[in-house]
Amino acid sequence: MAPPVSSLPRMASSPIPPPQLPKPSRRALAVAPCSSASSSPPTTSSPPCHAAAPPAGRRGMLALGAGFLASAALLAPAGDAGATRIEYYATVGDKLCDMSLVKSGLAYCDVEVGTGAQPPRGELINVHYTARFPDGTVFDSTYKRGRPLTMRIGAGKILRGLEQGISGGGGVPPMLVGGKRKLMIPATLAYGPEPAGCFSGDCNIPGNSTLLYDLFLVGIYK
């Protein structure tokens, strides 16, 4: 039978000793003096003092470790982000070329002339592209989606500037499969004065925008 509570021995009421902290380093640190709450109001050169309790026990060590991991993530080099950026734009490594302006207002240049077939009008083709504004802002890219876009040429289903830039005509030679071409499409051959790419009232392409396309004719859709 358990003894009554009153008969249990009383525990000593001595205070729990504080945790042993490591001895401070002898290396002097230049720290701006701070003003305590009882002193005069703090100035810009005298920041207020704040007491910081050291982490204690397993919970404190876990919090300290999480802080170190977060700091390491913030200070990590951005190499992977740069690789993702290159993969996203995919055309930043293309060599430059001099644009030729034709009567319609379209400007074009071939980065690499294709060696494959010329897609006939009315056919479905697969095209990779990066679309951006003249200031370099990318507003669309098939490389981000990870697959080329299938489009039908010669059927009035795409921008007139893209149609002329891919199929040719009006002083522009047609693209061949495997070719890479840059286009500068004026607003009159793009979306005109109306904004485009709108969703819930927010439009990606303002009206009267000149559009730059970096095209890669992957092949004829089969």
CYANA upper distance limits for C-alpha pairs under 8 A (distance plus 0.5 A):
  3 PRO  CA      7 SER  CA      6.92
  3 PRO  CA      8 LEU  CA      7.58
  4 PRO  CA      8 LEU  CA      7.46
 19 PRO  CA     56 ALA  CA      8.19
 32 ALA  CA     45 SER  CA      7.85
 32 ALA  CA     46 SER  CA      7.23
 32 ALA  CA     47 PRO  CA      8.06
 33 PRO  CA     45 SER  CA      8.43
 33 PRO  CA     46 SER  CA      6.18
 33 PRO  CA     47 PRO  CA      7.57
 34 CYS  CA     42 PRO  CA      8.04
 34 CYS  CA     46 SER  CA      5.33
 34 CYS  CA     47 PRO  CA      5.27
 34 CYS  CA     48 PRO  CA      5.60
 34 CYS  CA     49 CYS  CA      5.81
 35 SER  CA     39 SER  CA      6.70
 35 SER  CA     40 SER  CA      7.62
 35 SER  CA     41 PRO  CA      7.82
 35 SER  CA     42 PRO  CA      6.20
 35 SER  CA     46 SER  CA      6.50
 35 SER  CA     47 PRO  CA      6.78
 35 SER  CA     48 PRO  CA      5.49
 35 SER  CA     49 CYS  CA      6.38
 36 SER  CA     40 SER  CA      8.33
 36 SER  CA     48 PRO  CA      6.70
 36 SER  CA     49 CYS  CA      6.08
 37 ALA  CA     41 PRO  CA      8.24
 37 ALA  CA     48 PRO  CA      8.17
 37 ALA  CA     49 CYS  CA      8.28
 42 PRO  CA     46 SER  CA      5.98
 42 PRO  CA     47 PRO  CA      6.34
 42 PRO  CA     48 PRO  CA      6.40
 43 THR  CA     47 PRO  CA      7.00
 55 PRO  CA     59 ARG  CA      8.24
 55 PRO  CA     60 GLY  CA      4.71
 55 PRO  CA     61 MET  CA      7.02
 55 PRO  CA     63 ALA  CA      8.40
 55 PRO  CA     64 LEU  CA      7.90
 56 ALA  CA     60 GLY  CA      5.40
 56 ALA  CA     61 MET  CA      7.49
 57 GLY  CA     61 MET  CA      6.95
 58 ARG  CA     62 LEU  CA      6.72
 59 ARG  CA     63 ALA  CA      6.79
 60 GLY  CA     64 LEU  CA      6.63
 61 MET  CA     65 GLY  CA      6.62
 62 LEU  CA     66 ALA  CA      6.66
 63 ALA  CA     67 GLY  CA      6.76
 64 LEU  CA     68 PHE  CA      6.93
 65 GLY  CA     69 LEU  CA      6.81
 66 ALA  CA     70 ALA  CA      6.71
 67 GLY  CA     71 SER  CA      6.71
 68 PHE  CA     72 ALA  CA      6.67
 69 LEU  CA     73 ALA  CA      6.76
 70 ALA  CA     74 LEU  CA      6.85
 71 SER  CA     75 LEU  CA      6.66
 72 ALA  CA     76 ALA  CA      6.37
 78 ALA  CA     82 GLY  CA      6.78
 79 GLY  CA     83 ALA  CA      6.88
 80 ASP  CA     84 THR  CA      6.75
 81 ALA  CA     85 ARG  CA      6.67
 82 GLY  CA     86 ILE  CA      6.80
 83 ALA  CA     87 GLU  CA      6.73
 84 THR  CA     88 TYR  CA      6.49
 85 ARG  CA     89 TYR  CA      6.71
 86 ILE  CA     90 ALA  CA      5.84
 86 ILE  CA     91 THR  CA      8.18
 86 ILE  CA     92 VAL  CA      7.20
 87 GLU  CA    143 TYR  CA      7.47
 87 GLU  CA    144 LYS  CA      8.08
 88 TYR  CA    141 SER  CA      7.75
 88 TYR  CA    143 TYR  CA      6.06
 88 TYR  CA    144 LYS  CA      5.51
 89 TYR  CA    130 THR  CA      6.80
 89 TYR  CA    138 VAL  CA      8.30
 89 TYR  CA    141 SER  CA      7.46
 89 TYR  CA    143 TYR  CA      7.34
 89 TYR  CA    144 LYS  CA      8.13
 90 ALA  CA    130 THR  CA      8.09
 90 ALA  CA    143 TYR  CA      7.11
 91 THR  CA    130 THR  CA      7.60
 91 THR  CA    214 ASP  CA      7.34
 94 ASP  CA    111 VAL  CA      7.63
 95 LYS  CA    111 VAL  CA      7.01
 96 LEU  CA    111 VAL  CA      7.49
 97 CYS  CA    109 CYS  CA      6.47
 97 CYS  CA    110 ASP  CA      7.39
 97 CYS  CA    111 VAL  CA      6.71
 98 ASP  CA    109 CYS  CA      6.58
 99 MET  CA    107 ALA  CA      6.16
 99 MET  CA    108 TYR  CA      5.54
 99 MET  CA    109 CYS  CA      5.37
100 SER  CA    107 ALA  CA      5.72
100 SER  CA    108 TYR  CA      5.87
100 SER  CA    109 CYS  CA      6.71
101 LEU  CA    105 GLY  CA      6.87
101 LEU  CA    106 LEU  CA      6.35
101 LEU  CA    107 ALA  CA      4.75
101 LEU  CA    108 TYR  CA      7.22
102 VAL  CA    106 LEU  CA      6.21
102 VAL  CA    107 ALA  CA      6.78
102 VAL  CA    170 GLY  CA      7.56
102 VAL  CA    171 GLY  CA      6.61
102 VAL  CA    172 VAL  CA      7.87
103 LYS  CA    170 GLY  CA      7.67
103 LYS  CA    171 GLY  CA      8.28
104 SER  CA    170 GLY  CA      7.85
105 GLY  CA    185 ILE  CA      7.90
105 GLY  CA    186 PRO  CA      6.91
105 GLY  CA    189 LEU  CA      8.49
106 LEU  CA    161 GLY  CA      7.06
106 LEU  CA    165 GLY  CA      8.30
106 LEU  CA    183 LEU  CA      7.70
106 LEU  CA    184 MET  CA      6.55
106 LEU  CA    185 ILE  CA      5.79
106 LEU  CA    186 PRO  CA      6.98
106 LEU  CA    189 LEU  CA      8.19
107 ALA  CA    183 LEU  CA      6.23
107 ALA  CA    184 MET  CA      5.52
107 ALA  CA    185 ILE  CA      7.23
108 TYR  CA    165 GLY  CA      7.63
108 TYR  CA    172 VAL  CA      8.29
108 TYR  CA    181 ARG  CA      7.50
108 TYR  CA    182 LYS  CA      6.04
108 TYR  CA    183 LEU  CA      5.03
108 TYR  CA    184 MET  CA      6.82
109 CYS  CA    181 ARG  CA      6.28
109 CYS  CA    182 LYS  CA      5.92
109 CYS  CA    183 LEU  CA      7.35
110 ASP  CA    179 GLY  CA      8.16
110 ASP  CA    180 LYS  CA      6.57
110 ASP  CA    181 ARG  CA      4.91
110 ASP  CA    182 LYS  CA      6.88
111 VAL  CA    179 GLY  CA      8.24
111 VAL  CA    180 LYS  CA      5.85
111 VAL  CA    181 ARG  CA      5.93
111 VAL  CA    182 LYS  CA      7.58
112 GLU  CA    179 GLY  CA      5.86
112 GLU  CA    180 LYS  CA      5.46
112 GLU  CA    181 ARG  CA      7.38
113 VAL  CA    175 MET  CA      8.01
113 VAL  CA    176 LEU  CA      7.52
113 VAL  CA    178 GLY  CA      7.85
113 VAL  CA    179 GLY  CA      5.14
113 VAL  CA    180 LYS  CA      6.92
113 VAL  CA    181 ARG  CA      8.38
114 GLY  CA    175 MET  CA      7.46
114 GLY  CA    176 LEU  CA      5.20
114 GLY  CA    177 VAL  CA      5.76
114 GLY  CA    178 GLY  CA      4.81
114 GLY  CA    179 GLY  CA      4.04
114 GLY  CA    180 LYS  CA      7.58
115 THR  CA    176 LEU  CA      6.82
115 THR  CA    177 VAL  CA      6.89
115 THR  CA    178 GLY  CA      6.69
115 THR  CA    179 GLY  CA      7.66
116 GLY  CA    176 LEU  CA      5.97
116 GLY  CA    177 VAL  CA      4.91
116 GLY  CA    178 GLY  CA      6.60
117 ALA  CA    176 LEU  CA      5.98
117 ALA  CA    177 VAL  CA      6.01
118 GLN  CA    174 PRO  CA      7.59
118 GLN  CA    175 MET  CA      7.01
118 GLN  CA    176 LEU  CA      5.19
118 GLN  CA    177 VAL  CA      6.92
119 PRO  CA    123 GLU  CA      7.12
119 PRO  CA    125 ILE  CA      7.87
119 PRO  CA    167 SER  CA      8.24
119 PRO  CA    176 LEU  CA      7.60
119 PRO  CA    177 VAL  CA      8.02
119 PRO  CA    220 ILE  CA      7.00
121 ARG  CA    153 ILE  CA      6.13
121 ARG  CA    154 GLY  CA      5.20
121 ARG  CA    155 ALA  CA      8.13
121 ARG  CA    167 SER  CA      7.85
122 GLY  CA    152 ARG  CA      6.56
122 GLY  CA    153 ILE  CA      5.90
122 GLY  CA    154 GLY  CA      5.53
122 GLY  CA    155 ALA  CA      6.43
123 GLU  CA    152 ARG  CA      6.08
123 GLU  CA    153 ILE  CA      6.60
123 GLU  CA    154 GLY  CA      8.25
123 GLU  CA    220 ILE  CA      7.82
123 GLU  CA    221 TYR  CA      8.20
124 LEU  CA    150 THR  CA      6.88
124 LEU  CA    151 MET  CA      5.90
124 LEU  CA    152 ARG  CA      4.80
124 LEU  CA    153 ILE  CA      7.12
124 LEU  CA    220 ILE  CA      6.66
124 LEU  CA    221 TYR  CA      5.76
125 ILE  CA    150 THR  CA      6.01
125 ILE  CA    151 MET  CA      6.05
125 ILE  CA    152 ARG  CA      6.75
125 ILE  CA    153 ILE  CA      7.97
125 ILE  CA    217 LEU  CA      8.15
125 ILE  CA    218 VAL  CA      8.17
125 ILE  CA    219 GLY  CA      6.37
125 ILE  CA    220 ILE  CA      4.82
125 ILE  CA    221 TYR  CA      5.35
126 ASN  CA    148 PRO  CA      6.19
126 ASN  CA    149 LEU  CA      5.96
126 ASN  CA    150 THR  CA      5.02
126 ASN  CA    151 MET  CA      7.07
126 ASN  CA    217 LEU  CA      6.93
126 ASN  CA    218 VAL  CA      5.91
126 ASN  CA    219 GLY  CA      5.90
126 ASN  CA    220 ILE  CA      6.54
126 ASN  CA    221 TYR  CA      6.41
127 VAL  CA    148 PRO  CA      5.65
127 VAL  CA    149 LEU  CA      5.74
127 VAL  CA    150 THR  CA      6.94
127 VAL  CA    151 MET  CA      8.11
127 VAL  CA    215 LEU  CA      7.28
127 VAL  CA    216 PHE  CA      6.19
127 VAL  CA    217 LEU  CA      5.27
127 VAL  CA    218 VAL  CA      5.88
127 VAL  CA    219 GLY  CA      7.78
128 HIS  CA    141 SER  CA      8.30
128 HIS  CA    142 THR  CA      6.14
128 HIS  CA    143 TYR  CA      7.37
128 HIS  CA    147 ARG  CA      7.92
128 HIS  CA    148 PRO  CA      5.05
128 HIS  CA    149 LEU  CA      6.74
128 HIS  CA    215 LEU  CA      6.43
128 HIS  CA    216 PHE  CA      5.57
128 HIS  CA    217 LEU  CA      7.09
128 HIS  CA    218 VAL  CA      7.27
129 TYR  CA    141 SER  CA      6.28
129 TYR  CA    142 THR  CA      6.22
129 TYR  CA    143 TYR  CA      7.72
129 TYR  CA    148 PRO  CA      8.12
129 TYR  CA    213 TYR  CA      7.00
129 TYR  CA    214 ASP  CA      5.80
129 TYR  CA    215 LEU  CA      5.08
129 TYR  CA    216 PHE  CA      6.69
130 THR  CA    138 VAL  CA      7.64
130 THR  CA    140 ASP  CA      6.64
130 THR  CA    141 SER  CA      4.89
130 THR  CA    142 THR  CA      7.15
130 THR  CA    143 TYR  CA      7.90
130 THR  CA    213 TYR  CA      6.25
130 THR  CA    214 ASP  CA      5.71
130 THR  CA    215 LEU  CA      7.45
131 ALA  CA    138 VAL  CA      6.30
131 ALA  CA    139 PHE  CA      6.50
131 ALA  CA    140 ASP  CA      5.67
131 ALA  CA    141 SER  CA      6.53
131 ALA  CA    211 LEU  CA      7.42
131 ALA  CA    212 LEU  CA      6.20
131 ALA  CA    213 TYR  CA      5.14
131 ALA  CA    214 ASP  CA      7.10
132 ARG  CA    136 GLY  CA      6.35
132 ARG  CA    137 THR  CA      5.75
132 ARG  CA    138 VAL  CA      4.53
132 ARG  CA    139 PHE  CA      5.94
132 ARG  CA    140 ASP  CA      7.46
132 ARG  CA    211 LEU  CA      6.57
132 ARG  CA    212 LEU  CA      5.78
132 ARG  CA    213 TYR  CA      7.11
133 PHE  CA    137 THR  CA      5.85
133 PHE  CA    138 VAL  CA      7.03
133 PHE  CA    139 PHE  CA      8.00
133 PHE  CA    209 SER  CA      8.11
133 PHE  CA    210 THR  CA      7.11
133 PHE  CA    211 LEU  CA      5.77
133 PHE  CA    212 LEU  CA      6.43
134 PRO  CA    210 THR  CA      7.46
134 PRO  CA    211 LEU  CA      7.33
134 PRO  CA    212 LEU  CA      7.12
139 PHE  CA    204 ASN  CA      7.28
139 PHE  CA    205 ILE  CA      8.26
141 SER  CA    145 ARG  CA      7.65
142 THR  CA    146 GLY  CA      6.73
142 THR  CA    147 ARG  CA      6.45
142 THR  CA    148 PRO  CA      6.05
142 THR  CA    149 LEU  CA      7.10
143 TYR  CA    147 ARG  CA      6.86
143 TYR  CA    148 PRO  CA      7.77
148 PRO  CA    218 VAL  CA      8.16
150 THR  CA    221 TYR  CA      7.69
151 MET  CA    157 LYS  CA      8.43
151 MET  CA    158 ILE  CA      8.13
152 ARG  CA    157 LYS  CA      7.29
152 ARG  CA    158 ILE  CA      8.21
153 ILE  CA    157 LYS  CA      7.72
153 ILE  CA    158 ILE  CA      7.80
153 ILE  CA    163 GLU  CA      6.92
153 ILE  CA    167 SER  CA      7.60
154 GLY  CA    163 GLU  CA      7.50
154 GLY  CA    167 SER  CA      8.02
156 GLY  CA    160 ARG  CA      8.09
156 GLY  CA    163 GLU  CA      8.45
158 ILE  CA    162 LEU  CA      7.13
158 ILE  CA    163 GLU  CA      6.93
159 LEU  CA    163 GLU  CA      6.66
159 LEU  CA    189 LEU  CA      7.13
159 LEU  CA    190 ALA  CA      6.03
159 LEU  CA    191 TYR  CA      8.11
160 ARG  CA    164 GLN  CA      6.66
160 ARG  CA    189 LEU  CA      5.65
160 ARG  CA    190 ALA  CA      6.97
161 GLY  CA    165 GLY  CA      6.43
161 GLY  CA    185 ILE  CA      6.05
161 GLY  CA    186 PRO  CA      8.24
161 GLY  CA    189 LEU  CA      5.34
161 GLY  CA    190 ALA  CA      6.65
162 LEU  CA    166 ILE  CA      6.48
162 LEU  CA    183 LEU  CA      8.43
162 LEU  CA    185 ILE  CA      8.26
163 GLU  CA    167 SER  CA      6.21
163 GLU  CA    168 GLY  CA      7.91
164 GLN  CA    168 GLY  CA      5.35
164 GLN  CA    169 GLY  CA      6.54
164 GLN  CA    170 GLY  CA      8.17
164 GLN  CA    172 VAL  CA      7.58
165 GLY  CA    172 VAL  CA      7.22
165 GLY  CA    174 PRO  CA      7.75
165 GLY  CA    175 MET  CA      8.18
165 GLY  CA    183 LEU  CA      7.25
166 ILE  CA    174 PRO  CA      6.20
166 ILE  CA    175 MET  CA      5.79
167 SER  CA    173 PRO  CA      8.11
167 SER  CA    174 PRO  CA      5.21
167 SER  CA    175 MET  CA      6.86
168 GLY  CA    172 VAL  CA      5.25
168 GLY  CA    173 PRO  CA      5.22
168 GLY  CA    174 PRO  CA      4.44
168 GLY  CA    175 MET  CA      7.53
169 GLY  CA    173 PRO  CA      6.93
169 GLY  CA    174 PRO  CA      7.72
175 MET  CA    179 GLY  CA      6.81
175 MET  CA    181 ARG  CA      8.41
175 MET  CA    217 LEU  CA      7.91
176 LEU  CA    217 LEU  CA      7.62
177 VAL  CA    217 LEU  CA      5.78
177 VAL  CA    218 VAL  CA      6.54
177 VAL  CA    219 GLY  CA      5.76
177 VAL  CA    220 ILE  CA      8.08
178 GLY  CA    216 PHE  CA      7.26
178 GLY  CA    217 LEU  CA      5.93
178 GLY  CA    218 VAL  CA      6.16
178 GLY  CA    219 GLY  CA      7.46
179 GLY  CA    216 PHE  CA      6.35
179 GLY  CA    217 LEU  CA      6.11
179 GLY  CA    218 VAL  CA      8.34
180 LYS  CA    214 ASP  CA      7.82
180 LYS  CA    215 LEU  CA      5.97
180 LYS  CA    216 PHE  CA      5.00
180 LYS  CA    217 LEU  CA      7.07
181 ARG  CA    214 ASP  CA      6.49
181 ARG  CA    215 LEU  CA      5.65
181 ARG  CA    216 PHE  CA      7.15
182 LYS  CA    212 LEU  CA      7.77
182 LYS  CA    213 TYR  CA      6.17
182 LYS  CA    214 ASP  CA      5.10
182 LYS  CA    215 LEU  CA      6.61
183 LEU  CA    212 LEU  CA      6.12
183 LEU  CA    213 TYR  CA      5.57
183 LEU  CA    214 ASP  CA      7.03
183 LEU  CA    215 LEU  CA      8.31
184 MET  CA    210 THR  CA      7.55
184 MET  CA    211 LEU  CA      6.36
184 MET  CA    212 LEU  CA      5.10
184 MET  CA    213 TYR  CA      7.06
185 ILE  CA    189 LEU  CA      6.65
185 ILE  CA    190 ALA  CA      6.92
185 ILE  CA    210 THR  CA      6.23
185 ILE  CA    211 LEU  CA      5.65
185 ILE  CA    212 LEU  CA      6.71
185 ILE  CA    213 TYR  CA      8.35
186 PRO  CA    190 ALA  CA      6.81
186 PRO  CA    209 SER  CA      7.61
186 PRO  CA    210 THR  CA      5.13
186 PRO  CA    211 LEU  CA      7.07
187 ALA  CA    191 TYR  CA      6.33
187 ALA  CA    192 GLY  CA      5.21
187 ALA  CA    193 PRO  CA      7.78
187 ALA  CA    207 GLY  CA      8.35
187 ALA  CA    208 ASN  CA      5.47
187 ALA  CA    209 SER  CA      5.73
187 ALA  CA    210 THR  CA      5.64
187 ALA  CA    211 LEU  CA      7.93
188 THR  CA    192 GLY  CA      5.58
188 THR  CA    208 ASN  CA      8.21
190 ALA  CA    209 SER  CA      8.35
190 ALA  CA    210 THR  CA      8.08
190 ALA  CA    211 LEU  CA      7.96
191 TYR  CA    195 PRO  CA      7.60
191 TYR  CA    196 ALA  CA      7.32
191 TYR  CA    207 GLY  CA      7.58
191 TYR  CA    208 ASN  CA      7.65
191 TYR  CA    209 SER  CA      8.05
192 GLY  CA    207 GLY  CA      6.71
192 GLY  CA    208 ASN  CA      5.67
192 GLY  CA    209 SER  CA      7.86
193 PRO  CA    207 GLY  CA      4.82
193 PRO  CA    208 ASN  CA      5.03
193 PRO  CA    209 SER  CA      8.35
194 GLU  CA    206 PRO  CA      7.67
194 GLU  CA    207 GLY  CA      5.00
194 GLU  CA    208 ASN  CA      7.47
195 PRO  CA    203 CYS  CA      6.82
195 PRO  CA    204 ASN  CA      8.22
195 PRO  CA    205 ILE  CA      5.97
195 PRO  CA    206 PRO  CA      4.96
195 PRO  CA    207 GLY  CA      4.71
195 PRO  CA    208 ASN  CA      8.21
196 ALA  CA    203 CYS  CA      6.34
196 ALA  CA    204 ASN  CA      6.96
196 ALA  CA    205 ILE  CA      5.53
196 ALA  CA    206 PRO  CA      7.11
196 ALA  CA    207 GLY  CA      7.80
197 GLY  CA    203 CYS  CA      5.73
197 GLY  CA    204 ASN  CA      5.62
197 GLY  CA    205 ILE  CA      6.46
198 CYS  CA    202 ASP  CA      5.77
198 CYS  CA    203 CYS  CA      4.33
198 CYS  CA    204 ASN  CA      6.74
198 CYS  CA    205 ILE  CA      8.31
199 PHE  CA    203 CYS  CA      6.78
205 ILE  CA    209 SER  CA      7.41
